[in-house]
């Protein structure tokens, strides 16, 4: 188990699970999930990786394709779990490196914005948000960020505010500008290329991403869709046991040798 993810994983392919966090989080955000995964599946190894612009990778810069390369270079052949931004990176990784991504779990993630005009609007909004981070600094921005309705159901402990403060304003701003949803290619048109098994997870109270999740599951060739009860966007933080139970049942059904 690692909370930094700065060296390649050592486990054999199908027995390693690599975890990619969301925007403003760090690899350490997965520590509770890693412990639960080991309880469900003692034979696996886990590796949580800091995404470009975050924590120990705060100096790294790159778009979602470069972030996927960073992820797979460190993770190697494995099953990948990604939350929100990390899920978008994981989807890019599955398309770019199908030889390394054995299976994929997407939590509160999207394949992008269909409309070119809406993508441009989101890109502008992401740029403005990046400027805001640089203007007010990380502590004030994190406090603002956690007031987002997506995170309304998180308790203080679940919000992991202290861990998020390990990030830098420069790193977070660069991540938004390079790997925000506004910069993401429309991957909806490429989902048929994803040949690996995919588990799509959304929270019961996250209407937006539940709809996106159902669409992902409909368009991915080998997918399973799971709704986690009594959870919003951050299902793995709000309902970690139920999330790991869903992942464990799905993973065992894959019958990796």
C-alpha positions in Angstrom: 0.0 0.0 0.0 1.3 3.5 -0.9 0.0 7.0 -0.3 2.5 8.7 -2.6 2.6 6.5 -5.6 6.0 7.6 -6.8 7.4 4.2 -7.7 5.9 1.6 -10.1 3.8 -1.1 -8.5 5.4 -4.5 -7.9 2.3 -6.7 -7.9 1.5 -9.0 -10.8 -1.0 -7.5 -13.3 -4.5 -8.6 -12.3 -3.6 -8.6 -8.6 -2.8 -4.9 -8.4 -5.3 -2.1 -8.0 -4.2 1.4 -8.8 -6.2 4.4 -7.5 -6.5 7.9 -9.0 -7.9 10.7 -6.9 -10.1 13.7 -7.7 -9.3 17.4 -8.2 -7.9 19.0 -4.9 -7.4 15.6 -3.3 -4.2 13.5 -3.0 -3.2 9.9 -3.1 -3.7 9.8 0.7 -7.5 10.3 0.2 -7.7 6.6 -0.7 -6.2 5.3 2.5 -9.5 4.1 4.0 -10.6 2.5 0.8 -7.2 0.7 0.5 -7.6 -0.8 3.9 -11.1 -2.0 3.1 -10.0 -3.4 -0.2 -7.3 -5.5 1.6 -10.0 -6.7 4.0 -12.2 -7.9 1.1 -9.3 -9.2 -1.1 -6.2 -10.0 1.0 -4.2 -11.2 -2.1 -4.3 -7.9 -3.9 -1.9 -5.0 -3.6 -2.9 -1.3 -4.0 -1.1 1.7 -5.2 -2.6 5.2 -4.9 -0.9 7.8 -7.1 -0.7 11.6 -6.9 -2.0 13.1 -10.1 -0.1 15.9 -11.9 -0.5 19.2 -10.1 -1.3 17.6 -6.8 0.8 16.8 -3.6 4.1 15.1 -4.4 3.3 15.6 -8.2 2.5 19.3 -7.8 5.3 20.3 -10.1 4.1 18.0 -12.9 2.1 19.5 -15.8 0.0 17.7 -18.4 -3.3 17.3 -20.1 -5.5 14.2 -19.5 -3.6 12.1 -21.9 -0.3 13.0 -20.3 -1.9 12.4 -16.9 -3.0 9.0 -18.1 0.6 8.3 -19.2 1.8 9.3 -15.7 -0.7 7.0 -14.1 0.0 3.9 -16.2 3.8 4.4 -16.0 3.6 4.2 -12.3 0.8 1.8 -12.0 1.8 -0.8 -14.7 -0.6 -3.6 -15.5 -3.5 -3.4 -13.1 -7.1 -2.7 -12.4 -7.6 1.1 -12.2 -10.0 2.9 -9.9 -10.6 6.6 -10.6 -12.8 9.1 -8.9 -14.1 12.3 -10.7 -11.0 13.8 -12.3 -9.2 10.5 -11.6 -11.9 8.6 -13.4 -11.5 10.8 -16.4 -7.8 10.1 -16.3 -8.6 6.4 -16.0 -10.8 6.4 -19.0 -8.0 8.1 -21.1 -5.6 5.4 -19.8 -8.0 2.6 -20.9 -8.0 4.0 -24.4 -4.3 4.8 -24.6 -2.9 1.7 -22.8 -5.3 -1.2 -23.1 -2.3 -3.4 -22.6 -1.9 -2.1 -19.0 -5.5 -1.4 -18.0 -6.9 -4.8 -17.2 -10.2 -3.4 -15.8 -11.5 0.0 -14.8 -13.8 1.5 -12.1 -15.2 4.9 -12.7 -16.7 6.8 -9.7 -18.5 10.0 -10.4 -16.8 10.4 -13.8 -17.7 11.5 -17.3 -16.6 10.9 -20.9 -16.6 14.6 -21.5 -19.0 17.3 -22.8 -20.6 16.6 -26.1 -21.2 20.1 -27.3 -18.2 22.1 -28.6 -19.8 25.3 -27.4 -20.5 24.0 -23.9 -16.9 22.7 -23.7 -15.6 26.2 -24.5 -17.9 27.7 -21.8 -16.6 25.2 -19.3 -13.0 25.8 -20.3 -13.5 29.5 -19.7 -15.1 28.8 -16.3 -12.1 26.5 -15.4 -9.7 29.2 -16.4 -11.5 31.7 -14.2 -11.4 29.2 -11.3 -7.7 28.7 -11.8 -7.2 32.4 -11.6 -9.3 32.4 -8.4 -7.0 29.8 -6.8 -3.9 31.8 -7.6 -5.6 34.9 -6.2 -6.9 33.7 -2.9 -4.6 30.7 -2.1 -5.3 27.1 -1.3 -6.9 27.3 2.2 -9.5 29.9 1.1 -10.1 28.1 -2.2 -10.6 24.7 -0.5 -13.2 26.2 1.8 -15.0 27.6 -1.2 -14.6 24.4 -3.2 -16.2 22.3 -0.5 -19.3 24.5 -0.5 -20.0 23.1 -4.0 -23.4 21.3 -4.0 -21.6 18.1 -5.1 -20.0 17.9 -1.7 -22.9 19.1 0.4 -23.4 15.7 2.0 -19.8 15.3 3.1 -19.1 15.6 6.9 -16.1 17.5 8.0 -14.1 14.3 8.4 -15.2 13.0 5.1 -14.2 16.2 3.3 -10.5 15.5 4.1 -9.8 19.3 4.1 -6.4 18.9 5.9 -5.1 16.5 3.2 -6.3 18.9 0.4 -4.2 21.7 2.0 -1.1 19.7 1.0 -1.6 21.0 -2.6 -0.2 24.2 -4.0 -2.1 27.0 -5.7 0.2 26.8 -8.7 -0.4 23.0 -9.0 -4.1 23.1 -8.7 -4.5 26.0 -11.1 -2.3 24.2 -13.7 -4.4 21.0 -13.2 -7.6 22.9 -14.0 -6.1 24.6 -17.0 -4.6 21.4 -18.5 -6.9 18.6 -17.3 -10.2 20.3 -16.4 -13.4 19.0 -18.0 -13.4 22.0 -20.4 -10.1 20.7 -21.9 -11.3 17.1 -22.2 -11.8 15.5 -25.6 -15.3 14.2 -26.3 -14.7 10.6 -25.5 -18.3 9.5 -25.8 -17.6 8.8 -29.5 -14.8 6.4 -28.5 -16.4 4.4 -25.7 -16.9 1.4 -28.0 -13.1 1.1 -28.2 -12.9 0.3 -24.5 -12.7 -3.5 -24.4 -11.9 -4.0 -20.7 -14.5 -4.6 -18.1 -15.7 -1.4 -16.5 -17.7 -0.8 -13.3 -19.5 2.5 -13.2 -20.5 3.8 -9.8 -22.6 6.8 -8.8 -24.3 8.0 -5.7 -28.0 7.7 -5.1 -28.3 11.5 -4.4 -26.0 12.6 -7.2 -28.6 13.0 -10.0 -26.2 14.5 -12.5 -23.6 11.8 -12.4 -26.1 9.0 -11.9 -27.5 10.0 -15.3 -24.0 10.2 -16.8 -23.1 6.9 -15.2 -26.1 5.2 -16.8 -25.1 6.6 -20.1 -21.5 5.4 -19.7 -22.8 1.9 -18.8 -25.1 1.9 -21.8 -22.3 2.8 -24.2 -19.3 0.9 -22.8 -19.2 -2.6 -24.3 -18.4 -4.5 -21.1 -19.9 -2.5 -18.2 -21.7 -2.8 -14.9 -23.6 0.0 -13.3 -23.9 0.4 -9.5 -25.8 3.0 -7.5 -24.6 3.4 -3.9 -27.4 4.2 -1.5 -27.3 7.2 0.8 -24.4 8.8 -1.1 -23.8 11.9 -3.1 -20.9 12.5 -5.6 -18.1 11.3 -3.3 -19.5 7.8 -2.8 -16.2 6.3 -1.6 -15.9 8.9 1.1 -19.5 8.9 2.2 -20.2 5.2 2.0 -16.8 3.5 1.9 -17.9 0.0 3.0 -20.8 -0.1 0.4 -18.4 1.2 -2.3 -15.8 -1.4 -1.6 -18.4 -4.2 -1.3 -19.6 -3.3 -4.8 -16.0 -3.2 -6.2 -15.1 -6.4 -4.5 -18.1 -8.3 -5.9 -17.5 -7.0 -9.4 -13.7 -7.7 -9.2 -14.2 -11.2 -8.0 -16.7 -11.8 -10.9 -13.9 -11.1 -13.4 -12.1 -14.3 -12.4 -8.6 -12.9 -13.0 -6.0 -15.7 -12.8 
